[in-house]
């Protein structure tokens, strides 16, 4: 996040970078602690809260820059749709075949998708969950918060943003550890696409939120219509 204390191009102080390191480690603990070791509650609400309070504690101000209104709503929707297509097609034709080569066991899916949406009511509830908890909550937590804090460690250079992107996509994969090895790889791919969209749109979250929501919506529609295997 670009804050009043750390504008673009400014150097972060050692104290600021140390604070960011502590937050990166805390985020990793929450993700791994919940999804791998099951010793803490779900990480998404915690990351969501940290997204809001971190800039407040750092600068004394709220920072809504990542949720600012995009210059073009049409362009944002188009980018999100293209990203969703890349995510889904890459998953279907590249990631899943590659994962099957190393891990024959099929990828497990979210409980939202295992409970077949046999009614409109169930489908609508599932849609509400994926758009609020997954699309909005995960994008603010992983892309908006963790990616920014990880980039702080390299003083937000171009290389730092790239390494932060790779780090968070791996962490996002482990955030879906319940899916098994194939699912971790597939989710890491999702994190790579969504994180790239976030950076390419100059760190505006709306395109990645929409892309995330569109992908999950496609999965729910497939279950509702009986197309999912």
MDAnalysis code that builds the backbone (N, CA, C; Angstrom):
import MDAnalysis as mda
import numpy as np

u = mda.Universe.empty(687, n_residues=229, atom_resindex=np.repeat(np.arange(229), 3), trajectory=True)
u.add_TopologyAttr("name", ["N", "CA", "C"] * 229)
u.add_TopologyAttr("resid", np.arange(1, 230))
u.add_TopologyAttr("resname", ["UNK", "UNK", "UNK", "UNK", "UNK", "UNK", "UNK", "UNK", "UNK", "UNK", "UNK", "UNK", "UNK", "UNK", "UNK", "UNK", "UNK", "UNK", "UNK", "UNK", "UNK", "UNK", "UNK", "UNK", "UNK", "UNK", "UNK", "UNK", "UNK", "UNK", "UNK", "UNK", "UNK", "UNK", "UNK", "UNK", "UNK", "UNK", "UNK", "UNK", "UNK", "UNK", "UNK", "UNK", "UNK", "UNK", "UNK", "UNK", "UNK", "UNK", "UNK", "UNK", "UNK", "UNK", "UNK", "UNK", "UNK", "UNK", "UNK", "UNK", "UNK", "UNK", "UNK", "UNK", "UNK", "UNK", "UNK", "UNK", "UNK", "UNK", "UNK", "UNK", "UNK", "UNK", "UNK", "UNK", "UNK", "UNK", "UNK", "UNK", "UNK", "UNK", "UNK", "UNK", "UNK", "UNK", "UNK", "UNK", "UNK", "UNK", "UNK", "UNK", "UNK", "UNK", "UNK", "UNK", "UNK", "UNK", "UNK", "UNK", "UNK", "UNK", "UNK", "UNK", "UNK", "UNK", "UNK", "UNK", "UNK", "UNK", "UNK", "UNK", "UNK", "UNK", "UNK", "UNK", "UNK", "UNK", "UNK", "UNK", "UNK", "UNK", "UNK", "UNK", "UNK", "UNK", "UNK", "UNK", "UNK", "UNK", "UNK", "UNK", "UNK", "UNK", "UNK", "UNK", "UNK", "UNK", "UNK", "UNK", "UNK", "UNK", "UNK", "UNK", "UNK", "UNK", "UNK", "UNK", "UNK", "UNK", "UNK", "UNK", "UNK", "UNK", "UNK", "UNK", "UNK", "UNK", "UNK", "UNK", "UNK", "UNK", "UNK", "UNK", "UNK", "UNK", "UNK", "UNK", "UNK", "UNK", "UNK", "UNK", "UNK", "UNK", "UNK", "UNK", "UNK", "UNK", "UNK", "UNK", "UNK", "UNK", "UNK", "UNK", "UNK", "UNK", "UNK", "UNK", "UNK", "UNK", "UNK", "UNK", "UNK", "UNK", "UNK", "UNK", "UNK", "UNK", "UNK", "UNK", "UNK", "UNK", "UNK", "UNK", "UNK", "UNK", "UNK", "UNK", "UNK", "UNK", "UNK", "UNK", "UNK", "UNK", "UNK", "UNK", "UNK", "UNK", "UNK", "UNK", "UNK", "UNK", "UNK", "UNK", "UNK", "UNK", "UNK", "UNK", "UNK"])
u.atoms.positions = np.array([
    [0.837, -1.196, 0.000],
    [0.000, 0.000, 0.000],
    [0.870, 1.244, 0.000],
    [0.489, 2.204, -0.798],
    [1.173, 3.479, -0.757],
    [0.555, 4.309, 0.373],
    [1.336, 4.631, 1.362],
    [0.823, 5.390, 2.489],
    [1.507, 6.736, 2.539],
    [0.958, 7.602, 3.391],
    [1.549, 8.925, 3.517],
    [2.983, 8.845, 4.001],
    [3.270, 7.798, 4.808],
    [4.611, 7.677, 5.361],
    [5.577, 7.017, 4.389],
    [5.052, 6.265, 3.413],
    [5.907, 5.550, 2.488],
    [5.404, 5.736, 1.069],
    [5.500, 6.956, 0.513],
    [5.042, 7.175, -0.843],
    [5.896, 6.416, -1.834],
    [5.371, 6.286, -3.076],
    [6.077, 5.554, -4.098],
    [7.448, 6.183, -4.325],
    [8.489, 5.320, -4.327],
    [9.838, 5.788, -4.566],
    [10.582, 6.168, -3.293],
    [9.886, 6.296, -2.158],
    [10.541, 6.651, -0.909],
    [11.148, 5.412, -0.269],
    [12.202, 5.624, 0.481],
    [12.862, 4.521, 1.164],
    [12.215, 4.291, 2.519],
    [11.932, 3.032, 2.829],
    [11.360, 2.710, 4.127],
    [12.462, 2.675, 5.171],
    [12.136, 3.100, 6.357],
    [13.111, 3.102, 7.439],
    [13.319, 1.673, 7.933],
    [14.434, 1.406, 8.618],
    [14.657, 0.075, 9.193],
    [13.525, -0.356, 10.125],
    [12.968, 0.591, 10.863],
    [11.864, 0.250, 11.767],
    [10.643, -0.191, 10.967],
    [10.338, 0.531, 9.885],
    [9.197, 0.161, 9.058],
    [9.386, -1.213, 8.432],
    [10.586, -1.492, 7.952],
    [10.841, -2.785, 7.330],
    [10.835, -3.904, 8.361],
    [11.303, -3.619, 9.557],
    [11.249, -4.615, 10.628],
    [9.803, -4.931, 10.992],
    [8.970, -3.881, 11.042],
    [7.543, -4.091, 11.310],
    [6.909, -4.926, 10.213],
    [7.284, -4.664, 8.959],
    [6.745, -5.434, 7.837],
    [7.174, -6.896, 7.922],
    [8.433, -7.130, 8.321],
    [8.905, -8.507, 8.480],
    [8.084, -9.235, 9.536],
    [7.806, -8.555, 10.648],
    [6.991, -9.168, 11.704],
    [5.597, -9.497, 11.175],
    [5.034, -8.603, 10.348],
    [3.703, -8.843, 9.803],
    [3.713, -9.978, 8.781],
    [4.782, -10.060, 7.979],
    [4.903, -11.160, 7.014],
    [4.989, -12.497, 7.744],
    [5.766, -12.549, 8.808],
    [5.888, -13.777, 9.591],
    [4.578, -14.123, 10.275],
    [3.882, -13.110, 10.778],
    [2.579, -13.351, 11.393],
    [1.600, -13.903, 10.362],
    [1.595, -13.309, 9.158],
    [0.708, -13.798, 8.110],
    [1.005, -15.234, 7.739],
    [2.289, -15.571, 7.614],
    [2.671, -16.950, 7.288],
    [2.234, -17.907, 8.390],
    [2.398, -17.476, 9.645],
    [1.965, -18.311, 10.767],
    [0.464, -18.565, 10.715],
    [-0.316, -17.527, 10.406],
    [-1.764, -17.687, 10.345],
    [-2.165, -18.644, 9.227],
    [-1.546, -18.484, 8.050],
    [-1.894, -19.328, 6.908],
    [-1.501, -20.782, 7.151],
    [-0.229, -21.001, 7.514],
    [0.254, -22.366, 7.731],
    [-0.362, -22.964, 8.994],
    [-0.468, -22.128, 10.027],
    [-1.015, -22.617, 11.291],
    [-2.434, -23.120, 11.159],
    [-3.240, -22.450, 10.346],
    [-4.619, -22.910, 10.159],
    [-4.714, -24.053, 9.160],
    [-4.160, -23.862, 7.987],
    [-4.420, -24.793, 6.888],
    [-3.591, -26.072, 6.937],
    [-2.396, -26.007, 7.516],
    [-1.541, -27.192, 7.572],
    [-1.607, -27.870, 8.937],
    [-1.461, -27.070, 10.007],
    [-1.371, -27.656, 11.348],
    [-2.668, -27.545, 12.148],
    [-3.608, -26.722, 11.693],
    [-4.922, -26.585, 12.349],
    [-4.794, -26.173, 13.816],
    [-3.917, -25.219, 14.061],
    [-3.721, -24.765, 15.440],
    [-4.267, -23.357, 15.655],
    [-4.692, -22.684, 14.599],
    [-5.303, -21.358, 14.723],
    [-6.571, -21.341, 13.881],
    [-7.487, -20.421, 14.150],
    [-8.704, -20.316, 13.334],
    [-8.372, -19.875, 11.909],
    [-9.390, -19.852, 11.067],
    [-9.216, -19.474, 9.664],
    [-8.479, -18.147, 9.535],
    [-7.500, -18.113, 8.620],
    [-6.638, -16.942, 8.507],
    [-7.295, -15.746, 7.832],
    [-8.306, -15.984, 6.997],
    [-8.855, -14.900, 6.180],
    [-9.412, -13.749, 7.022],
    [-10.226, -13.996, 8.050],
    [-10.703, -12.859, 8.858],
    [-9.568, -12.084, 9.519],
    [-8.514, -12.781, 9.958],
    [-7.382, -12.092, 10.585],
    [-6.649, -11.213, 9.571],
    [-6.398, -11.757, 8.374],
    [-5.712, -10.971, 7.347],
    [-6.568, -9.792, 6.909],
    [-7.864, -9.997, 6.867],
    [-8.793, -8.923, 6.509],
    [-8.701, -7.780, 7.516],
    [-8.659, -8.130, 8.802],
    [-8.546, -7.115, 9.856],
    [-7.187, -6.409, 9.776],
    [-6.128, -7.188, 9.545],
    [-4.796, -6.601, 9.452],
    [-4.681, -5.658, 8.268],
    [-5.383, -5.962, 7.183],
    [-5.395, -5.072, 6.020],
    [-5.858, -3.672, 6.419],
    [-6.840, -3.603, 7.306],
    [-7.392, -2.309, 7.705],
    [-6.579, -1.620, 8.786],
    [-6.082, -2.387, 9.768],
    [-5.451, -1.736, 10.917],
    [-3.958, -1.462, 10.704],
    [-3.303, -2.206, 9.800],
    [-1.868, -2.018, 9.612],
    [-1.507, -0.583, 9.218],
    [-2.122, -0.006, 8.170],
    [-1.768, 1.381, 7.836],
    [-2.152, 2.371, 8.922],
    [-3.222, 2.062, 9.653],
    [-3.640, 2.937, 10.745],
    [-2.578, 2.992, 11.835],
    [-2.018, 1.824, 12.165],
    [-0.990, 1.765, 13.191],
    [0.311, 2.386, 12.704],
    [0.580, 2.283, 11.411],
    [1.819, 2.795, 10.858],
    [1.806, 4.318, 10.712],
    [0.697, 4.851, 10.235],
    [0.661, 6.275, 9.877],
    [-0.374, 7.072, 10.650],
    [-1.252, 6.379, 11.370],
    [-2.326, 7.082, 12.068],
    [-3.493, 7.420, 11.174],
    [-3.469, 6.901, 9.932],
    [-4.536, 7.189, 8.978],
    [-5.035, 5.900, 8.338],
    [-6.303, 5.898, 7.937],
    [-6.827, 4.811, 7.126],
    [-6.290, 4.975, 5.710],
    [-6.082, 3.870, 5.022],
    [-5.573, 3.929, 3.656],
    [-6.482, 3.104, 2.762],
    [-7.235, 3.788, 1.899],
    [-8.165, 3.117, 0.996],
    [-7.666, 3.158, -0.453],
    [-6.373, 3.410, -0.627],
    [-5.838, 3.567, -1.978],
    [-6.045, 2.318, -2.825],
    [-5.945, 1.146, -2.212],
    [-6.071, -0.093, -2.985],
    [-7.511, -0.366, -3.407],
    [-8.449, 0.319, -2.773],
    [-9.862, 0.153, -3.112],
    [-10.434, 1.401, -3.775],
    [-9.542, 2.244, -4.277],
    [-10.014, 3.442, -4.958],
    [-10.791, 3.054, -6.221],
    [-11.635, 3.954, -6.660],
    [-12.427, 3.693, -7.850],
    [-11.512, 3.613, -9.078],
    [-11.610, 2.542, -9.874],
    [-10.749, 2.430, -11.060],
    [-11.065, 3.544, -12.055],
    [-10.070, 3.961, -12.853],
    [-10.306, 5.000, -13.861],
    [-11.392, 4.620, -14.861],
    [-11.482, 3.339, -15.201],
    [-12.477, 2.853, -16.157],
    [-13.096, 1.567, -15.649],
    [-14.396, 1.630, -15.355],
    [-15.087, 0.432, -14.901],
    [-15.143, -0.633, -15.978],
    [-15.354, -0.211, -17.226],
    [-15.433, -1.164, -18.338],
    [-14.101, -1.881, -18.520],
    [-13.014, -1.123, -18.471],
    [-11.687, -1.720, -18.615],
    [-11.391, -2.678, -17.475],
    [-11.799, -2.327, -16.277],
    [-11.562, -3.191, -15.116],
    [-12.303, -4.509, -15.271],
    [-13.557, -4.444, -15.720],
    [-14.340, -5.662, -15.937],
    [-13.721, -6.517, -17.034],
    [-13.252, -5.864, -18.103],
    [-12.628, -6.601, -19.203],
    [-11.354, -7.303, -18.742],
    [-10.543, -6.601, -17.944],
    [-9.322, -7.203, -17.410],
    [-9.665, -8.386, -16.512],
    [-10.679, -8.209, -15.670],
    [-11.084, -9.282, -14.766],
    [-11.566, -10.501, -15.538],
    [-12.357, -10.294, -16.581],
    [-12.864, -11.399, -17.390],
    [-11.724, -12.121, -18.088],
    [-10.762, -11.350, -18.633],
    [-9.613, -11.956, -19.297],
    [-8.776, -12.757, -18.298],
    [-8.586, -12.197, -17.103],
    [-7.806, -12.890, -16.073],
    [-8.496, -14.174, -15.637],
    [-9.818, -14.119, -15.489],
    [-10.569, -15.314, -15.110],
    [-10.423, -16.395, -16.171],
    [-10.446, -15.990, -17.440],
    [-10.278, -16.955, -18.535],
    [-8.886, -17.574, -18.492],
    [-7.861, -16.750, -18.290],
    [-6.490, -17.256, -18.201],
    [-6.355, -18.213, -17.026],
    [-6.946, -17.843, -15.893],
    [-6.864, -18.681, -14.697],
    [-7.530, -20.039, -14.937],
    [-8.748, -20.018, -15.471],
    [-9.494, -21.255, -15.669],
    [-8.879, -22.134, -16.751],
    [-8.503, -21.540, -17.882],
    [-7.926, -22.311, -18.982],
    [-6.545, -22.857, -18.602],
    [-5.754, -22.036, -17.920],
    [-4.442, -22.498, -17.478],
    [-4.560, -23.639, -16.487],
    [-5.531, -23.532, -15.596],
    [-5.774, -24.595, -14.622],
    [-6.202, -25.885, -15.308],
    [-7.131, -25.766, -16.265],
    [-7.699, -26.935, -16.933],
    [-6.701, -27.643, -17.840],
    [-5.946, -26.869, -18.602],
    [-5.131, -27.462, -19.659],
    [-3.639, -27.523, -19.365],
    [-3.185, -26.855, -18.313],
    [-1.764, -26.887, -17.989],
    [-1.522, -27.419, -16.579],
    [-2.114, -26.754, -15.589],
    [-1.807, -27.095, -14.200],
    [-2.340, -28.471, -13.818],
    [-3.590, -28.751, -14.132],
    [-4.172, -30.040, -13.754],
    [-3.475, -31.222, -14.426],
    [-3.199, -31.180, -15.735],
    [-2.436, -32.287, -16.337],
    [-1.040, -32.440, -15.733],
    [-0.378, -31.312, -15.454],
    [0.945, -31.376, -14.843],
    [0.871, -31.987, -13.450],
    [-0.113, -31.555, -12.671],
    [-0.278, -32.091, -11.318],
    [-0.598, -33.578, -11.350],
    [-1.419, -33.997, -12.317],
    [-1.793, -35.414, -12.420],
    [-0.581, -36.288, -12.735],
    [0.398, -35.709, -13.402],
    [1.614, -36.464, -13.723],
    [2.402, -36.810, -12.465],
    [2.383, -35.915, -11.482],
    [3.139, -36.132, -10.251],
    [2.280, -36.687, -9.123],
    [1.013, -36.286, -9.072],
    [0.123, -36.720, -7.999],
    [-1.158, -37.296, -8.602],
    [-1.254, -38.610, -8.731],
    [-2.429, -39.228, -9.362],
    [-3.744, -38.930, -8.650],
    [-3.668, -38.691, -7.323],
    [-4.898, -38.409, -6.586],
    [-5.508, -37.107, -7.077],
    [-6.826, -37.102, -7.374],
    [-7.449, -35.878, -7.885],
    [-7.488, -34.775, -6.836],
    [-7.553, -33.560, -7.322],
    [-7.638, -32.394, -6.452],
    [-8.958, -32.393, -5.690],
    [-8.891, -32.154, -4.388],
    [-10.100, -32.008, -3.597],
    [-10.662, -30.606, -3.777],
    [-11.951, -30.454, -3.509],
    [-12.585, -29.154, -3.718],
    [-13.168, -28.630, -2.423],
    [-13.523, -27.356, -2.462],
    [-14.117, -26.702, -1.297],
    [-15.451, -27.332, -0.936],
    [-15.806, -27.252, 0.340],
    [-17.100, -27.774, 0.791],
    [-18.249, -27.035, 0.130],
    [-17.998, -25.809, -0.315],
    [-19.033, -25.058, -1.026],
    [-19.408, -25.766, -2.317],
    [-18.460, -26.503, -2.893],
    [-18.698, -27.192, -4.154],
    [-19.043, -28.667, -3.971],
    [-18.684, -29.246, -2.821],
    [-19.018, -30.648, -2.613],
    [-20.476, -30.823, -2.231],
    [-21.082, -29.793, -1.655],
    [-22.508, -29.841, -1.378],
    [-23.230, -29.378, -2.634],
    [-23.661, -30.316, -3.422],
    [-24.237, -30.008, -4.724],
    [-25.367, -29.000, -4.602],
    [-25.296, -27.990, -5.418],
    [-26.305, -26.935, -5.387],
    [-27.551, -27.405, -6.116],
    [-28.398, -28.124, -5.416],
    [-29.589, -28.676, -6.051],
    [-30.744, -27.695, -6.042],
    [-30.590, -26.576, -5.377],
    [-31.663, -25.598, -5.321],
    [-31.095, -24.207, -5.545],
    [-31.970, -23.292, -5.938],
    [-31.565, -21.907, -6.120],
    [-31.076, -21.309, -4.807],
    [-31.728, -21.684, -3.712],
    [-31.354, -21.136, -2.416],
    [-29.917, -21.498, -2.060],
    [-29.568, -22.780, -2.240],
    [-28.212, -23.220, -1.937],
    [-27.201, -22.539, -2.847],
    [-27.543, -22.434, -4.114],
    [-26.640, -21.795, -5.073],
    [-26.388, -20.330, -4.701],
    [-27.437, -19.625, -4.322],
    [-27.290, -18.216, -3.962],
    [-26.478, -18.035, -2.674],
    [-26.682, -18.933, -1.719],
    [-25.890, -18.886, -0.487],
    [-24.413, -19.109, -0.800],
    [-24.150, -20.107, -1.666],
    [-22.772, -20.391, -2.041],
    [-22.136, -19.204, -2.771],
    [-22.913, -18.562, -3.622],
    [-22.404, -17.387, -4.328],
    [-22.075, -16.262, -3.352],
    [-22.929, -16.065, -2.368],
    [-22.668, -15.029, -1.362],
    [-21.389, -15.324, -0.600],
    [-21.145, -16.602, -0.297],
    [-19.937, -16.984, 0.439],
    [-18.686, -16.704, -0.389],
    [-18.694, -17.123, -1.662],
    [-17.471, -16.969, -2.460],
    [-17.194, -15.505, -2.795],
    [-18.232, -14.699, -2.951],
    [-17.977, -13.291, -3.282],
    [-17.532, -12.479, -2.069],
    [-18.015, -12.822, -0.889],
    [-17.624, -12.071, 0.310],
    [-16.357, -12.641, 0.941],
    [-16.380, -13.910, 1.273],
    [-15.259, -14.517, 1.999],
    [-14.058, -14.743, 1.090],
    [-14.281, -15.323, -0.098],
    [-13.171, -15.672, -0.984],
    [-12.717, -14.486, -1.826],
    [-13.605, -13.990, -2.690],
    [-13.199, -12.934, -3.622],
    [-12.771, -11.662, -2.886],
    [-13.610, -11.169, -2.001],
    [-13.298, -9.920, -1.310],
    [-12.314, -10.148, -0.163],
    [-12.609, -11.112, 0.687],
    [-11.774, -11.337, 1.867],
    [-10.372, -11.802, 1.531],
    [-10.253, -12.795, 0.659],
    [-8.927, -13.307, 0.320],
    [-8.102, -12.308, -0.472],
    [-8.743, -11.556, -1.363],
    [-7.968, -10.584, -2.134],
    [-7.447, -9.460, -1.248],
    [-8.251, -8.978, -0.330],
    [-7.755, -7.958, 0.595],
    [-6.650, -8.534, 1.471],
    [-6.838, -9.765, 1.949],
    [-5.872, -10.356, 2.856],
    [-4.564, -10.750, 2.202],
    [-4.661, -11.482, 1.097],
    [-3.450, -11.991, 0.450],
    [-2.794, -10.955, -0.456],
    [-3.553, -10.439, -1.411],
    [-2.966, -9.477, -2.340],
    [-2.813, -8.093, -1.699],
    [-3.869, -7.578, -1.103],
    [-3.827, -6.224, -0.572],
    [-2.926, -6.069, 0.633],
    [-2.868, -7.084, 1.486],
    [-2.089, -6.962, 2.724],
    [-0.744, -7.679, 2.645],
    [-0.765, -9.009, 2.484],
    [0.479, -9.769, 2.554],
    [1.454, -9.415, 1.440],
    [0.957, -9.208, 0.227],
    [1.844, -8.893, -0.873],
    [2.538, -7.543, -0.645],
    [1.784, -6.585, -0.157],
    [2.360, -5.265, 0.125],
    [3.391, -5.321, 1.238],
    [3.071, -6.047, 2.297],
    [4.025, -6.139, 3.407],
    [5.286, -6.893, 2.996],
    [5.145, -7.920, 2.161],
    [6.324, -8.658, 1.694],
    [7.191, -7.777, 0.801],
    [6.566, -6.941, -0.035],
    [7.329, -6.039, -0.908],
    [8.078, -4.995, -0.094],
    [7.569, -4.647, 1.087],
    [8.262, -3.695, 1.955],
    [9.679, -4.164, 2.290],
    [9.865, -5.484, 2.374],
    [11.159, -6.018, 2.811],
    [12.263, -5.681, 1.818],
    [11.897, -5.523, 0.557],
    [12.859, -5.123, -0.457],
    [12.716, -3.677, -0.853],
    [12.119, -2.884, 0.036],
    [11.935, -1.447, -0.168],
    [11.066, -1.138, -1.384],
    [10.174, -2.067, -1.734],
    [9.205, -1.877, -2.806],
    [9.836, -1.598, -4.166],
    [10.992, -2.172, -4.392],
    [11.588, -2.112, -5.724],
    [10.806, -3.044, -6.651],
    [11.088, -2.955, -7.953],
    [10.405, -3.847, -8.904],
    [10.705, -5.309, -8.590],
    [11.962, -5.591, -8.237],
    [12.318, -6.957, -7.872],
    [11.599, -7.388, -6.601],
    [11.455, -6.464, -5.649],
    [10.770, -6.790, -4.397],
    [9.314, -7.156, -4.658],
    [8.633, -6.412, -5.544],
    [7.242, -6.733, -5.860],
    [7.140, -8.092, -6.537],
    [8.101, -8.407, -7.418],
    [8.082, -9.703, -8.104],
    [8.285, -10.844, -7.120],
    [9.277, -10.703, -6.241],
    [9.524, -11.752, -5.251],
    [8.357, -11.879, -4.279],
    [7.758, -10.750, -3.915],
    [6.592, -10.784, -3.036],
    [5.431, -11.503, -3.704],
    [5.258, -11.255, -5.012],
    [4.208, -11.939, -5.771],
    [4.398, -13.446, -5.714],
    [5.630, -13.907, -5.948],
    [5.907, -15.348, -5.940],
    [5.716, -15.931, -4.536],
    [6.175, -15.193, -3.536],
    [6.030, -15.661, -2.150],
    [4.565, -15.825, -1.773],
    [3.757, -14.824, -2.089],
    [2.345, -14.863, -1.695],
    [1.577, -15.899, -2.499],
    [1.958, -16.146, -3.760],
    [1.243, -17.173, -4.519],
    [1.519, -18.551, -3.934],
    [2.745, -18.779, -3.443],
    [3.054, -20.045, -2.763],
    [2.254, -20.149, -1.463],
    [2.221, -19.047, -0.719],
    [1.465, -19.037, 0.535],
    [-0.024, -19.256, 0.252],
    [-0.527, -18.671, -0.832],
    [-1.930, -18.871, -1.210],
    [-2.186, -20.336, -1.546],
    [-1.204, -20.993, -2.152],
    [-1.344, -22.424, -2.408],
    [-1.502, -23.207, -1.118],
    [-0.652, -22.915, -0.135],
    [-0.760, -23.601, 1.153],
    [-2.009, -23.172, 1.919],
    [-2.574, -22.037, 1.541],
    [-3.845, -21.643, 2.132],
    [-4.992, -22.540, 1.697],
    [-4.725, -23.404, 0.719],
    [-5.717, -24.375, 0.244],
    [-5.150, -25.789, 0.384],
    [-4.458, -26.012, 1.482],
    [-3.776, -27.279, 1.735],
    [-4.741, -28.458, 1.762],
    [-5.980, -28.194, 2.136],
    [-6.977, -29.266, 2.209],
    [-7.244, -29.907, 0.860],
    [-6.875, -29.227, -0.215],
    [-7.117, -29.759, -1.558],
    [-6.116, -30.838, -1.958],
    [-5.067, -31.033, -1.157],
    [-4.037, -31.985, -1.520],
    [-2.968, -31.329, -2.379],
    [-1.891, -32.070, -2.712],
    [-0.781, -31.484, -3.477],
    [-1.212, -30.865, -4.801],
    [-2.082, -31.542, -5.529],
    [-2.542, -30.995, -6.802],
    [-3.305, -29.695, -6.592],
    [-4.079, -29.641, -5.533],
    [-4.849, -28.447, -5.235],
    [-3.978, -27.290, -4.790],
    [-2.896, -27.598, -4.061],
    [-1.961, -26.550, -3.645],
    [-1.322, -25.916, -4.870],
    [-0.909, -26.759, -5.836],
    [-0.318, -26.240, -7.067],
    [-1.323, -25.406, -7.853],
    [-2.557, -25.882, -7.943],
    [-3.593, -25.162, -8.679],
    [-3.905, -23.824, -8.020],
    [-3.959, -23.806, -6.701],
    [-4.239, -22.557, -5.983],
    [-3.063, -21.592, -6.088],
    [-1.833, -22.127, -6.121],
    [-0.670, -21.264, -6.317],
    [-0.740, -20.595, -7.696],
    [-1.194, -21.349, -8.694],
    [-1.402, -20.769, -10.024],
    [-2.440, -19.646, -9.955],
    [-3.523, -19.889, -9.246],
    [-4.545, -18.848, -9.077],
    [-3.945, -17.611, -8.422],
    [-3.135, -17.830, -7.385],
    [-2.500, -16.705, -6.711],
    [-1.561, -15.937, -7.631],
    [-0.882, -16.666, -8.533],
    [0.019, -16.005, -9.474],
    [-0.748, -15.116, -10.442],
    [-1.864, -15.629, -10.958],
    [-2.673, -14.852, -11.901],
    [-3.304, -13.647, -11.206],
    [-3.913, -13.880, -10.057],
    [-4.600, -12.799, -9.346],
    [-3.610, -11.743, -8.853],
    [-2.448, -12.189, -8.391],
    [-1.441, -11.231, -7.961],
    [-0.884, -10.418, -9.113],
    [-0.730, -11.066, -10.271],
    [-0.247, -10.349, -11.453],
    [-1.243, -9.289, -11.888],
    [-2.527, -9.629, -11.830],
    [-3.562, -8.651, -12.174],
    [-3.501, -7.464, -11.228],
    [-3.329, -7.755, -9.959],
    [-3.235, -6.687, -8.951],
    [-2.087, -5.734, -9.254],
    [-0.932, -6.275, -9.601],
    [0.222, -5.426, -9.884],
    [0.082, -4.704, -11.221],
    [-0.446, -5.392, -12.225],
    [-0.584, -4.780, -13.544],
    [-1.611, -3.652, -13.566],
    [-2.558, -3.692, -12.633],
    [-3.540, -2.607, -12.539],
    [-3.103, -1.545, -11.521],
    [-1.792, -1.456, -11.338],
    [-1.200, -0.457, -10.448],
    [-1.702, -0.574, -9.011],
    [-1.756, -1.815, -8.576],
    [-2.129, -2.144, -7.204],
    [-3.507, -1.610, -6.823],
    [-4.430, -1.871, -7.722],
    [-5.848, -1.631, -7.447],
    [-6.506, -3.005, -7.339],
    [-7.259, -3.226, -6.267],
    [-7.751, -4.573, -5.969],
    [-8.989, -4.993, -6.760],
    [-9.680, -4.069, -7.398],
    [-10.993, -4.414, -7.936],
    [-10.939, -5.439, -9.068],
    [-9.949, -5.372, -9.926],
    [-9.866, -6.344, -11.019],
    [-9.603, -7.748, -10.484],
    [-8.724, -7.870, -9.499],
    [-8.445, -9.197, -8.940],
    [-9.633, -9.719, -8.132],
    [-10.346, -8.836, -7.442],
    [-11.555, -9.260, -6.727],
    [-12.585, -9.803, -7.702],
    [-12.819, -9.065, -8.796],
    [-13.792, -9.506, -9.791],
    [-13.355, -10.798, -10.465],
    [-12.076, -10.915, -10.812],
    [-11.583, -12.136, -11.452],
    [-11.749, -13.336, -10.530],
    [-11.423, -13.159, -9.262],
    [-11.584, -14.224, -8.270],
    [-13.052, -14.645, -8.163],
    [-13.919, -13.653, -8.047],
    [-15.341, -13.952, -7.929],
    [-15.905, -14.626, -9.167],
    [-15.474, -14.204, -10.355],
    [-15.959, -14.813, -11.597],
    [-15.544, -16.270, -11.698],
    [-14.322, -16.583, -11.308],
    [-13.866, -17.980, -11.356],
    [-14.672, -18.861, -10.406],
    [-14.872, -18.388, -9.189],
    [-15.641, -19.171, -8.226],
    [-17.108, -19.276, -8.642],
    [-17.634, -18.229, -9.249],
    [-19.008, -18.270, -9.744],
    [-19.147, -19.320, -10.839],
    [-18.164, -19.381, -11.740],
    [-18.199, -20.391, -12.806],
    [-18.225, -21.796, -12.221],
    [-17.467, -22.021, -11.145],
    [-17.443, -23.339, -10.513],
    [-18.796, -23.679, -9.894],
    [-19.420, -22.702, -9.250],
    [-20.724, -22.947, -8.622],
    [-21.796, -23.192, -9.676],
    [-21.754, -22.426, -10.758],
    [-22.715, -22.631, -11.849],
    [-22.554, -24.026, -12.438],
    [-21.295, -24.482, -12.574],
    [-21.054, -25.820, -13.118],
    [-21.649, -26.893, -12.214],
    [-21.515, -26.702, -10.900],
    [-22.108, -27.654, -9.949],
    [-23.629, -27.599, -10.029],
    [-24.168, -26.405, -10.063],
    [-25.635, -26.214, -10.101],
    [-26.250, -26.878, -11.340],
    [-25.561, -26.763, -12.463],
    [-26.089, -27.326, -13.715],
    [-25.706, -28.776, -13.923],
    [-24.952, -29.339, -12.985],
    [-24.568, -30.746, -13.112],
    [-23.423, -30.997, -14.062],
    [-22.645, -29.945, -14.378],
    [-21.540, -30.110, -15.318],
    [-20.252, -30.561, -14.632],
    [-20.153, -30.345, -13.315],
    [-18.926, -30.695, -12.596],
    [-18.828, -32.185, -12.443],
    [-17.584, -32.703, -12.616],
    [-17.399, -34.136, -12.456],
    [-16.888, -34.435, -11.050],
])
